[in-house]
């Protein structure tokens, strides 16, 4: 599921779950355990492969679940995103391949994003499937891209090229090659790991506090559960089944 390496004070987590790095129960559990092992790191890198950072939720697997089975997974994934967003160590995402839907959610939960140039896309296309973007991801996108730009992206559900994502503020840097993106993510992480950890943790807590408070004020876990009302609508299930054929 994952490849984990430590280089000095930097912990690198690479998604290695097949070609598309689809997010299902096993990958969520693996990421939880990986974060458990990174609490003493100075900084954390999250990466994928050259084709996909992550395609998003594992539709072929998840569409076979009823609500009683889907809800625990979904709530666990949402909790993982919150944990990654609030993780007390700096996090840098190397977007080495496509980062779509749930994959983009994981990337946005990191502090910084470095994306490889080329034929790669990033974005939240949930509305095109009949789904709302999860509340926390909505709020984080507004934090990093600004409210008006985020509204446009969320309402239209379009994928962005690396250059367009940089212009929108979704990624911080675009570098020419996949290995260049990973190397640059390491450079950023090493620079962050060299700074006083306690001060950085306080700065991060201050940066994330407003979004987390807005998440709770907006319904928090209940808003996440409401996502499932849309998920199980027949028309949405049909669109998801069509999308699953691309996995």
C-alpha positions in Angstrom: 0.0 0.0 0.0 2.8 2.4 1.0 6.5 2.9 0.8 7.9 4.8 3.7 11.5 6.1 3.9 13.3 8.3 6.5 16.0 10.6 5.4 17.3 12.5 8.4 14.3 14.3 9.9 12.1 13.9 6.9 9.7 11.0 6.5 8.5 10.3 3.0 5.2 8.4 2.4 4.6 7.2 -1.1 1.3 5.7 -2.2 2.0 2.4 -3.8 -1.5 0.9 -4.2 -1.5 -0.2 -7.9 -1.4 2.2 -10.8 -4.2 4.6 -9.7 -3.7 4.6 -5.9 -7.4 4.3 -5.3 -8.5 5.1 -1.8 -10.3 2.2 0.0 -10.4 0.9 3.6 -7.0 -0.7 3.5 -5.2 2.4 2.2 -6.9 4.6 4.8 -5.7 2.3 7.5 -2.2 2.2 6.1 -2.1 6.0 6.0 -3.3 6.2 9.6 -0.5 3.9 10.7 2.0 5.8 8.6 1.1 9.1 10.3 1.4 7.3 13.7 5.0 6.6 12.7 5.8 10.1 11.6 4.9 12.0 14.8 8.6 12.3 15.6 9.7 13.5 12.1 10.7 17.1 11.4 8.5 17.1 8.2 6.5 14.7 6.1 6.3 14.2 2.4 3.3 12.5 0.7 3.8 11.3 -2.9 2.4 8.9 -5.5 3.6 7.5 -8.8 4.3 9.2 -12.1 0.8 8.4 -13.5 -1.4 9.0 -10.4 -0.9 10.6 -7.1 -4.4 9.2 -6.5 -7.5 8.8 -8.6 -9.7 9.2 -5.6 -12.1 6.8 -3.9 -11.9 3.1 -4.9 -15.2 3.1 -6.8 -15.1 -0.5 -8.0 -14.7 -1.6 -4.4 -16.9 0.9 -2.6 -19.9 0.7 -4.9 -20.5 -2.8 -3.7 -21.0 -1.6 -0.1 -24.4 -0.7 1.5 -24.7 2.3 3.7 -24.1 0.3 6.9 -20.7 -0.6 5.4 -19.9 2.5 3.5 -20.5 5.0 6.4 -17.7 3.7 8.7 -15.2 3.8 5.8 -16.3 7.3 4.8 -16.2 8.7 8.3 -12.7 7.2 8.8 -11.5 8.8 5.5 -12.9 12.1 6.6 -11.1 11.8 10.0 -7.9 10.9 8.1 -8.1 14.1 6.1 -8.7 16.2 9.2 -5.7 14.5 10.9 -3.5 15.2 7.9 -4.6 18.8 7.7 -4.0 19.4 11.4 -0.9 17.1 11.6 1.6 19.0 13.9 4.5 18.5 11.6 4.9 20.4 8.2 3.6 18.4 5.3 4.6 18.7 1.6 2.8 16.9 -1.2 4.6 15.9 -4.3 1.9 15.7 -6.9 3.7 13.4 -9.3 0.6 12.2 -11.2 -3.1 12.9 -11.5 -4.8 14.0 -8.2 -8.5 13.9 -8.7 -11.5 13.9 -6.3 -10.4 12.2 -3.1 -6.8 12.3 -4.3 -7.0 16.1 -4.6 -8.6 16.1 -1.1 -5.5 14.4 0.3 -3.2 16.8 -1.6 -5.0 19.8 -0.3 -4.8 18.6 3.3 -1.0 19.1 3.1 0.7 22.4 3.8 2.5 22.7 0.5 2.1 21.1 -2.9 4.8 20.7 -5.6 3.4 19.4 -8.9 5.2 17.8 -11.8 4.6 19.5 -15.2 3.1 17.7 -18.2 -0.1 15.8 -18.8 -1.3 15.7 -15.2 -4.5 17.0 -13.7 -5.7 18.0 -10.3 -9.2 19.0 -9.2 -12.4 18.2 -7.4 -15.0 16.9 -9.9 -17.6 15.7 -7.4 -20.4 18.0 -8.6 -20.2 16.5 -12.1 -21.1 13.1 -10.4 -23.9 14.6 -8.4 -21.9 14.8 -5.2 -21.0 17.8 -3.0 -17.3 18.3 -2.2 -16.8 17.3 1.4 -17.1 20.2 3.8 -13.5 20.2 5.0 -12.1 20.0 1.5 -14.4 22.9 0.5 -13.1 25.0 3.3 -9.5 24.2 2.7 -9.8 25.0 -1.0 -11.2 28.4 -0.1 -8.3 29.0 2.2 -5.6 28.2 -0.4 -7.3 29.6 -3.5 -9.6 32.4 -2.1 -13.3 32.2 -1.9 -14.2 33.5 -5.4 -11.8 31.2 -7.3 -12.7 28.3 -5.1 -16.4 28.8 -5.8 -15.7 28.8 -9.5 -13.7 25.6 -9.2 -16.2 23.8 -6.9 -19.3 24.7 -9.0 -17.8 23.7 -12.3 -15.8 20.7 -11.1 -13.1 21.1 -13.6 -9.7 19.5 -13.6 -6.7 21.8 -13.9 -3.3 21.4 -15.6 -0.3 22.0 -13.4 0.1 25.5 -14.8 -3.5 26.4 -14.2 -3.4 24.9 -10.7 -0.4 27.1 -9.9 -2.2 30.2 -11.2 -5.2 29.3 -9.0 -3.0 28.9 -6.0 -3.8 25.2 -5.5 -0.1 24.2 -6.0 2.8 26.2 -4.9 5.3 25.1 -7.5 5.4 23.4 -10.9 8.7 21.6 -11.8 9.6 19.9 -15.1 10.0 16.3 -14.1 8.4 13.7 -11.7 11.7 13.2 -10.0 12.2 16.9 -9.9 8.9 17.3 -8.0 10.0 14.7 -5.5 13.4 16.3 -5.1 11.9 19.8 -4.6 9.4 18.4 -2.1 12.4 17.0 -0.2 14.2 20.3 -0.3 11.1 22.1 1.1 10.7 19.4 3.8 14.3 19.5 4.8 14.2 23.3 5.1 11.1 23.1 7.3 12.5 20.2 9.4 15.5 22.4 10.2 13.3 25.0 11.9 12.2 25.0 15.6 9.5 22.3 15.7 7.5 23.8 18.5 7.2 27.2 16.9 6.1 25.6 13.6 3.5 23.5 15.3 2.0 26.6 16.9 2.0 28.4 13.6 0.3 25.5 11.9 -2.3 25.3 14.7 -3.0 29.0 14.2 -3.4 28.5 10.4 -5.7 25.5 10.7 -7.8 26.6 13.7 -10.2 28.8 11.7 -10.9 26.2 9.1 -11.4 23.5 11.7 -13.7 25.8 13.6 -15.7 26.6 10.5 -15.9 22.8 9.8 -17.5 22.2 13.2 -19.8 25.2 12.8 -20.9 23.9 9.5 -22.0 20.6 11.0 -18.7 18.7 11.0 -19.4 15.0 11.1 -23.0 15.4 10.3 -22.1 17.2 7.1 -19.8 14.3 6.2 -22.7 11.9 6.8 -24.9 14.0 4.6 -22.5 13.3 1.7 -23.7 9.7 1.9 -27.3 10.8 1.2 -26.1 12.0 -2.2 -23.8 8.9 -2.7 -26.7 6.5 -2.5 -29.0 8.4 -4.8 -29.8 6.1 -7.9 -28.7 8.7 -10.4 -25.4 9.3 -8.6 -24.8 5.6 -8.3 -25.2 5.3 -12.0 -22.7 8.0 -12.7 -20.2 6.5 -10.2 -20.6 3.1 -11.9 -19.7 4.7 -15.2 -16.7 6.4 -13.7 -15.6 3.1 -12.1 -15.1 1.6 -15.6 -12.1 3.9 -15.9 -10.2 2.3 -13.0 
